[in-house]
């Protein structure tokens, strides 16, 4: 160190040599603007989990312990920066990977990967030791490709683009991918059916893994390392792409959740967190969110729990996400899909008809989930779902009437809709699912309205659309609102069978019927979208003396 005091951080100097042997040192030295808190950045102190991740990457790329690794990590842990950006920069500074391909679900994500790598390679610390590697004049540099001046290349792909046969033609030869990184390579469309799950994983095996090379050994000595495969993500459903990789014995798995305890048992049995929940969803409070936060701060000593990254994840914010959308919380933060068959709805709030009707409603609509008539097997057939709901000026939604029905004649169904319109004179919009009758039922309902003196003068808008959205995805959007009482049910007019079917819903795959949950989801989502004209209330000037 004394002899080379002036060149410690130069190319092939002491620091360079240490960085080649320690991935952690490389990140903290040359990427310190990303990972070391300073006055010039907004970085948080790293958590132990980040150093554990770096250690596994060091095992793979420096110690050559294995070639295939999966990281199952929660949202917000910084996995794209801590793994993608850091690893690609390291590999290409030292030429440990000649050709790296990065796979993302969307092209926008693929572009971002390349852009972040380009910025990392242009930091002053990298430039000082490794020189100028990004040269857009003489090398291929665009939004999806980054060829460097040391004859290595990074290329990004979206999931819609094939990587079959991809290679890098370098000045010193043709190279197949030496490192493959798949970051959030899965989307909702990849889990809709068992076939779509299997197709995604099969494509990975047949197309992506086949793009690499096997390791070469001579007399038991490694001559050329095999292609490294890094998979990063969170599971969305049982047996999806991430889950299938996890079960593949060729891959080592690094799996962490945001907390290391049973969140269902903890939150449901903790009196302080249950009180926090009651405050948060108390419709009578002026600012329930602020009141709930204050309750947490007042009782923080009793309510605090350890998280995967202290300083990043706040206890009360995680609790809010759990109470609001448990399914998303379990998938994205607990990184599990094992409880997907559990009942989605844990609780509901009901009020008397008198209390419900006392609210000031700003919007009211009827939603109809259609089914067939004249079904031979009434027990197993689907039901028509009917729900009348209103949005109140307090921001809560009230299901004023809801039930399930089966009809022997088509006309019975039409008359039933007409009767509901007469019962609730403030209905301005009617949504009818189009898949069953292709609009013929709406035409009959409109004709029936035109002939009815009471209804003909009403301005009623019909929304008749084909239902193409995945039901599980749609119904999942209302879980938090039902559980936390933002959707309130009328005790007298929401029939027990309807509410019981909602509460029994476990996802399409595990539920005998989804009519009630589907009808309720359409009501809750569509009432936010409809627009109504609010009549102007004229002020009597005589009241102020004019």
C-alpha positions in Angstrom: 0.0 0.0 0.0 2.9 2.4 0.7 4.6 1.5 -2.5 1.5 2.1 -4.6 0.0 4.9 -2.5 -0.7 7.0 -5.6 -2.3 4.2 -7.7 -4.4 2.3 -5.1 -7.6 3.0 -7.1 -6.2 2.8 -10.6 -6.9 0.1 -13.1 -5.4 -3.2 -11.8 -4.4 -1.5 -8.6 -5.0 -2.8 -5.1 -8.6 -1.7 -4.9 -9.3 -3.1 -8.3 -7.8 -6.4 -7.2 -9.9 -6.5 -4.0 -13.1 -5.7 -5.9 -12.5 -8.6 -8.2 -12.5 -10.9 -5.2 -15.2 -9.3 -3.2 -18.6 -8.3 -4.7 -19.6 -6.5 -1.5 -16.4 -4.4 -1.7 -17.0 -3.6 -5.3 -20.6 -2.4 -4.6 -19.6 -0.2 -1.6 -16.6 1.2 -3.3 -17.5 1.8 -7.0 -21.3 2.0 -6.6 -21.2 4.0 -3.3 -23.5 6.7 -4.7 -26.2 4.0 -4.9 -25.6 2.1 -1.6 -23.8 4.3 0.9 -25.8 7.1 2.6 -24.2 10.5 1.9 -25.1 14.2 2.0 -25.3 14.0 -1.8 -27.9 11.2 -2.0 -31.0 9.8 -0.4 -29.8 6.2 0.1 -30.9 4.3 3.2 -28.5 2.2 5.2 -28.5 -1.3 3.8 -30.1 -4.2 5.7 -28.5 -7.5 6.5 -30.6 -9.1 3.7 -28.8 -7.0 1.1 -25.4 -8.3 2.3 -26.7 -11.8 2.3 -27.9 -11.4 -1.4 -24.4 -10.1 -2.4 -22.8 -13.0 -0.7 -24.8 -15.5 -2.8 -23.9 -13.6 -5.9 -20.3 -13.8 -4.9 -20.7 -17.5 -4.5 -22.1 -17.9 -8.0 -19.8 -15.6 -10.0 -16.5 -15.6 -8.1 -16.5 -18.9 -6.3 -18.4 -20.7 -9.1 -20.5 -22.8 -6.6 -23.5 -23.1 -8.8 -25.1 -21.7 -12.0 -28.8 -21.3 -11.3 -30.3 -19.1 -8.6 -33.7 -17.8 -7.7 -34.5 -14.8 -5.5 -38.0 -14.5 -4.1 -38.1 -11.1 -2.5 -40.8 -8.6 -1.3 -41.7 -5.4 -3.2 -39.6 -2.4 -2.1 -36.5 -4.3 -1.1 -34.6 -2.7 -4.0 -33.9 -6.0 -5.8 -33.5 -4.4 -9.3 -30.7 -2.1 -8.0 -29.2 -4.4 -5.4 -29.0 -7.3 -7.9 -29.5 -6.2 -11.5 -27.6 -2.9 -11.6 -24.9 -4.0 -9.2 -24.3 -7.4 -10.8 -24.3 -6.3 -14.4 -21.9 -3.4 -13.6 -19.5 -5.8 -11.8 -19.6 -8.5 -14.4 -18.9 -6.1 -17.3 -16.2 -4.0 -15.5 -14.2 -7.2 -14.9 -15.4 -9.0 -18.2 -16.7 -11.9 -16.1 -19.7 -11.9 -18.5 -19.2 -11.2 -22.2 -22.9 -11.2 -23.1 -25.6 -10.6 -20.5 -29.3 -10.6 -21.4 -31.9 -9.2 -19.1 -35.5 -10.3 -19.3 -38.5 -8.2 -18.1 -42.2 -8.5 -18.4 -42.7 -5.1 -20.1 -40.5 -3.3 -22.7 -40.5 -0.2 -20.4 -38.9 -2.3 -17.7 -36.3 -3.7 -20.1 -35.4 -0.1 -21.2 -35.1 1.0 -17.6 -32.6 -1.9 -16.8 -30.3 -0.8 -19.7 -30.6 2.9 -18.7 -29.7 2.2 -15.0 -26.7 0.1 -16.0 -25.5 2.8 -18.4 -25.7 5.4 -15.6 -23.9 3.1 -13.1 -21.0 2.6 -15.6 -20.6 6.4 -16.0 -20.2 7.2 -12.3 -16.9 9.0 -11.5 -15.6 6.1 -9.5 -16.1 3.6 -12.3 -14.6 6.1 -14.8 -11.5 6.6 -12.7 -10.6 2.9 -12.3 -12.2 1.2 -15.4 -12.2 4.0 -17.8 -14.9 5.1 -20.3 -16.8 1.9 -21.2 -19.9 3.5 -22.7 -19.0 4.8 -26.2 -22.1 5.6 -28.2 -20.1 6.8 -31.2 -18.3 3.5 -32.0 -20.5 1.0 -30.3 -24.1 -0.2 -30.4 -25.9 1.8 -27.7 -29.7 2.2 -27.8 -32.6 1.8 -25.4 -32.3 -2.0 -25.4 -28.7 -2.6 -26.2 -25.5 -1.5 -24.5 -22.2 -2.6 -26.2 -19.2 -1.6 -24.2 -15.7 -0.6 -25.2 -14.2 -3.6 -23.5 -15.9 -5.9 -26.1 -18.8 -7.0 -23.8 -22.5 -6.4 -24.3 -25.8 -6.1 -22.3 -29.1 -6.6 -24.1 -32.7 -6.4 -22.6 -35.8 -8.2 -23.8 -39.5 -8.0 -22.9 -41.5 -11.1 -22.4 -43.1 -10.6 -25.8 -39.7 -10.9 -27.6 -38.1 -14.3 -28.3 -34.5 -14.8 -27.2 -34.1 -18.0 -29.3 -30.7 -18.0 -31.0 -29.5 -14.7 -29.5 -25.7 -14.1 -29.6 -23.2 -11.3 -29.5 -20.8 -10.9 -32.5 -17.7 -9.4 -30.8 -14.4 -8.5 -32.3 -12.9 -11.6 -30.8 -15.6 -14.1 -31.6 -19.3 -15.0 -31.3 -20.7 -15.5 -27.9 -24.0 -16.9 -26.6 -25.4 -15.4 -23.3 -23.0 -15.9 -20.5 -25.4 -14.5 -17.9 -29.2 -14.4 -18.0 -31.2 -12.3 -15.5 -35.0 -12.5 -15.4 -36.5 -9.8 -13.2 -40.3 -9.8 -12.7 -40.6 -11.8 -15.9 -44.2 -12.9 -15.0 -47.5 -11.0 -15.4 -51.1 -11.6 -14.5 -51.8 -13.0 -17.9 -49.3 -15.8 -17.2 -51.4 -17.2 -14.3 -55.0 -17.0 -15.6 -55.2 -20.8 -16.3 -53.1 -23.9 -15.5 -52.3 -23.9 -19.2 -50.9 -20.4 -19.2 -48.8 -21.2 -16.1 -47.3 -24.3 -17.8 -46.7 -22.4 -21.0 -44.6 -19.7 -19.3 -42.4 -22.2 -17.5 -42.1 -24.4 -20.6 -41.0 -21.4 -22.7 -38.3 -20.7 -20.0 -37.0 -24.2 -20.2 -37.1 -24.6 -24.0 -36.2 -21.1 -25.2 -34.3 -19.2 -22.4 -32.3 -21.9 -20.7 -31.4 -23.4 -24.1 -29.9 -20.1 -25.1 -27.0 -20.6 -22.7 -23.9 -22.9 -22.6 -22.9 -25.7 -20.4 -19.7 -25.4 -18.3 -16.5 -27.0 -19.8 -14.2 -29.2 -17.6 -10.9 -30.8 -18.4 -9.5 -33.4 -15.9 -11.9 -32.1 -13.3 -10.7 -28.5 -13.8 -13.2 -25.7 -14.9 -12.0 -24.4 -18.2 -15.1 -22.3 -19.1 -17.9 -21.4 -16.7 -21.5 -22.3 -17.8 -24.1 -19.7 -18.4 -25.5 -18.3 -15.1 -29.3 -17.9 -14.7 -30.7 -15.5 -12.1 -34.5 -15.4 -11.6 -36.0 -12.6 -9.5 -39.6 -12.2 -8.6 -42.6 -12.8 -6.3 -45.1 -15.6 -6.7 -48.6 -14.7 -8.1 -50.3 -18.1 -7.9 -49.5 -21.7 -7.0 -47.5 -23.5 -9.7 -46.8 -20.3 -11.6 -43.4 -19.6 -13.2 -41.8 -18.4 -10.0 -43.2 -21.4 -8.0 -42.1 -23.8 -10.7 -38.5 -22.5 -10.6 -38.6 -22.8 -6.8 -39.4 -26.5 -7.1 -36.7 -27.1 -9.7 -33.8 -28.8 -7.9 -31.3 -27.2 -10.3 -31.9 -23.8 -8.7 -30.8 -22.7 -5.3 -33.5 -20.4 -3.7 -33.1 -17.3 -1.6 -36.6 -16.6 -0.2 -37.4 -13.8 2.2 -40.6 -12.2 3.4 -41.1 -8.7 4.8 -41.6 -10.2 8.3 -40.8 -13.7 9.6 -44.0 -14.4 11.5 -47.6 -15.5 10.7 -49.2 -12.2 9.8 -52.8 -13.5 9.9 -52.4 -14.8 13.5 -50.5 -11.7 14.6 -52.9 -9.0 13.3 -56.1 -10.8 14.0 -55.2 -11.6 17.6 -53.4 -8.4 18.6 -55.8 -6.1 20.4 -53.8 -2.9 19.6 -53.8 -3.7 15.8 -57.5 -4.5 15.9 -58.2 -1.2 17.5 -56.0 0.5 14.9 -58.1 -1.2 12.2 -61.4 -0.1 13.8 -60.1 3.5 13.9 -58.9 3.4 10.3 -62.2 2.3 8.9 -64.5 4.3 11.2 -66.7 6.2 8.8 -67.9 8.6 11.5 -64.4 10.1 12.1 -63.3 13.2 10.2 -59.8 11.9 9.5 -59.6 8.2 10.4 -56.2 7.8 8.7 -54.5 10.4 10.9 -56.3 9.1 14.0 -55.1 5.6 13.3 -51.5 6.8 12.8 -51.6 8.7 16.0 -52.9 5.6 17.8 -49.9 3.7 16.5 -47.4 6.4 17.6 -49.1 6.5 21.1 -48.7 2.7 21.4 -45.6 2.2 19.3 -43.7 0.3 22.0 -46.4 -2.4 22.1 -47.2 -2.4 18.4 -43.7 -2.4 16.9 -42.4 -5.5 15.1 -39.2 -6.2 13.2 -39.2 -6.0 9.4 -36.8 -7.2 6.7 -35.4 -3.7 6.2 -35.6 -1.3 9.2 -36.1 2.3 8.0 -37.8 1.2 4.8 -40.8 -0.7 5.9 -42.9 1.1 8.6 -45.1 -1.1 10.8 -48.3 0.9 10.5 -48.0 1.2 6.7 -47.5 -2.5 6.4 -50.6 -3.1 8.6 -52.7 -0.8 6.5 -51.7 -2.7 3.4 -52.5 -6.0 5.1 -56.0 -4.8 6.3 -56.8 -3.2 2.9 -55.7 -5.9 0.4 -54.6 -9.0 2.2 -54.2 -11.1 -1.0 -51.8 -8.5 -2.6 -50.0 -8.2 0.7 -49.4 -12.0 1.0 -48.2 -12.2 -2.6 -46.1 -9.1 -2.9 -44.7 -8.7 0.6 -44.9 -12.1 2.2 -44.0 -13.7 -1.1 -46.4 -16.6 -0.8 -49.3 -17.9 -2.8 -49.9 -21.0 -0.6 -53.0 -19.6 1.1 -54.7 -18.7 -2.2 -57.5 -21.2 -1.4 -58.4 -19.5 1.8 -61.6 -17.4 2.1 -60.9 -14.0 0.6 -63.4 -12.1 2.8 -62.8 -12.2 6.5 -65.5 -9.8 7.8 -68.3 -7.4 6.8 -70.2 -4.5 8.2 -74.0 -4.3 8.1 -76.4 -1.5 9.1 -80.2 -1.3 9.5 -82.2 -0.1 6.6 -83.1 3.0 8.6 -79.4 3.9 9.1 -78.4 3.1 5.5 -81.2 5.2 4.0 -80.3 8.2 6.3 -77.1 8.8 4.3 -76.8 11.4 1.5 -76.3 9.4 -1.7 -74.5 11.0 -4.6 -74.7 8.1 -7.0 -77.0 5.0 -7.2 -76.9 2.1 -9.7 -78.1 -1.4 -10.3 -75.8 -4.2 -11.4 -77.0 -7.4 -12.9 -74.9 -10.6 -13.4 -76.9 -12.7 -15.8 -77.4 -16.4 -16.0 -79.4 -18.9 -18.1 -83.1 -19.7 -17.6 -84.9 -23.0 -17.7 -81.9 -24.9 -16.2 -82.6 -28.5 -15.6 -80.2 -28.7 -12.6 -81.2 -25.8 -10.4 -78.8 -26.7 -7.6 -75.6 -26.5 -9.7 -76.6 -23.8 -12.2 -75.5 -20.2 -11.8 -77.8 -17.6 -10.4 -78.7 -14.1 -11.6 -77.1 -11.6 -9.3 -78.8 -8.3 -8.5 -77.3 -5.5 -6.4 -78.5 -1.9 -5.8 -75.8 0.3 -4.4 -75.1 3.9 -3.7 -72.0 6.0 -3.1 -72.5 8.4 -0.1 -71.0 11.8 0.3 -68.9 10.3 3.2 -67.0 8.2 0.6 -68.5 4.9 1.7 -70.5 2.5 -0.5 -73.8 1.1 0.7 -75.4 -2.1 -0.8 -79.0 -1.2 -0.3 -80.5 -4.4 -1.7 -78.9 -7.6 -3.1 -80.0 -11.1 -3.9 -79.6 -14.1 -6.1 -82.4 -15.5 -8.3 -83.2 -18.3 -10.8 -85.9 -17.9 -13.4 -87.9 -20.3 -15.4 -88.8 -17.7 -18.1 -86.8 -14.9 -19.7 -89.7 -12.5 -19.1 -89.5 -13.1 -15.3 -86.0 -11.7 -15.4 -87.0 -8.6 -17.3 -89.9 -7.9 -15.0 -87.6 -8.4 -12.0 -85.3 -5.6 -13.2 -88.3 -3.3 -13.8 -89.5 -3.9 -10.3 -86.1 -3.0 -8.8 -86.1 0.3 -10.9 -89.5 1.2 -9.5 -88.5 0.3 -5.9 -85.3 2.5 -6.1 -86.3 5.7 -7.8 -82.8 7.2 -7.5 -81.2 4.6 -9.8 -79.6 6.4 -12.7 -77.4 3.7 -14.2 -77.9 0.0 -14.8 -75.0 -2.4 -15.6 -76.0 -5.6 -17.3 -73.3 -8.2 -18.2 -73.6 -8.9 -22.0 -72.1 -12.3 -22.3 -75.3 -14.4 -21.8 -77.9 -12.6 -23.9 -75.7 -10.3 -26.1 -77.9 -7.2 -25.4 -81.3 -8.8 -26.2 -82.3 -8.5 -22.5 -81.4 -4.8 -22.3 -83.5 -4.1 -25.4 -86.5 -5.9 -23.8 -86.0 -4.0 -20.5 -85.9 -0.6 -22.4 -89.1 -1.5 -24.3 -90.7 -2.4 -21.0 -89.6 1.0 -19.5 -91.0 2.9 -22.5 -94.4 1.4 -21.9 -94.4 2.2 -18.2 -95.7 5.6 -17.2 -93.8 5.6 -14.0 -90.4 4.8 -15.6 -90.7 6.4 -19.0 -89.9 9.9 -17.6 -86.8 8.7 -15.8 -83.3 9.2 -17.3 -81.8 5.8 -16.9 -78.4 4.9 -18.5 -77.7 1.3 -19.4 -74.2 -0.1 -19.6 -74.2 -3.4 -21.5 -70.6 -4.7 -22.0 -69.0 -8.1 -22.5 -67.2 -9.4 -19.5 -63.6 -10.2 -20.4 -61.7 -9.3 -17.3 -60.4 -12.1 -15.1 -63.0 -12.6 -12.2 -60.4 -13.3 -9.5 -58.5 -10.1 -10.4 -61.7 -8.1 -10.4 -63.1 -9.5 -7.1 -59.7 -9.0 -5.4 -60.1 -5.3 -5.8 -62.9 -5.1 -3.2 -61.5 -7.4 -0.5 -60.1 -4.6 1.6 -63.3 -2.5 1.2 -65.5 -5.3 2.4 -63.3 -6.5 5.2 -62.8 -3.0 6.5 -66.3 -1.8 6.2 -66.0 0.7 3.3 -68.7 -1.3 1.7 -71.7 -1.6 4.0 -74.6 -4.0 3.6 -78.3 -3.3 4.5 -79.3 -5.9 7.1 -82.9 -6.2 5.9 -82.5 -6.1 2.1 -79.2 -7.8 1.4 -80.3 -11.4 1.6 -78.4 -13.9 3.7 -77.7 -16.2 0.7 -76.1 -13.3 -1.3 -73.8 -12.2 1.6 -72.9 -15.8 2.5 -71.8 -16.5 -1.0 -69.6 -13.4 -1.0 -68.0 -14.5 2.3 -67.5 -18.0 1.1 -65.5 -16.9 -2.0 -62.1 -18.5 -2.3 -61.2 -17.7 -5.8 -62.7 -19.1 -9.0 -60.8 -22.3 -8.8 -61.9 -23.1 -5.2 -65.4 -21.7 -5.2 -68.6 -23.5 -6.3 -70.3 -20.2 -7.2 -69.0 -16.6 -7.7 -72.3 -14.9 -8.8 -72.6 -12.8 -5.6 -69.0 -11.8 -5.4 -68.9 -10.9 -9.1 -72.1 -8.8 -8.9 -70.7 -7.0 -5.9 -67.4 -6.3 -7.5 -69.1 -4.8 -10.6 -71.2 -2.5 -8.4 -68.2 -1.3 -6.3 -65.9 -0.7 -9.3 -68.4 0.8 -11.7 -70.1 3.2 -9.4 -66.8 5.0 -9.2 -66.8 5.4 -12.9 -70.3 6.6 -13.6 -71.0 10.3 -13.9 -74.2 11.9 -12.7 -75.6 15.4 -13.0 -76.3 16.9 -9.6 -79.2 19.3 -9.7 -78.4 22.9 -8.6 -80.1 23.9 -5.4 -81.3 27.5 -5.6 -80.8 29.6 -2.5 -83.8 31.6 -1.2 -82.6 35.2 -1.0 -85.4 36.1 1.4 -83.6 34.0 4.1 -80.9 36.7 4.3 -83.2 39.7 4.0 -83.3 40.4 0.2 
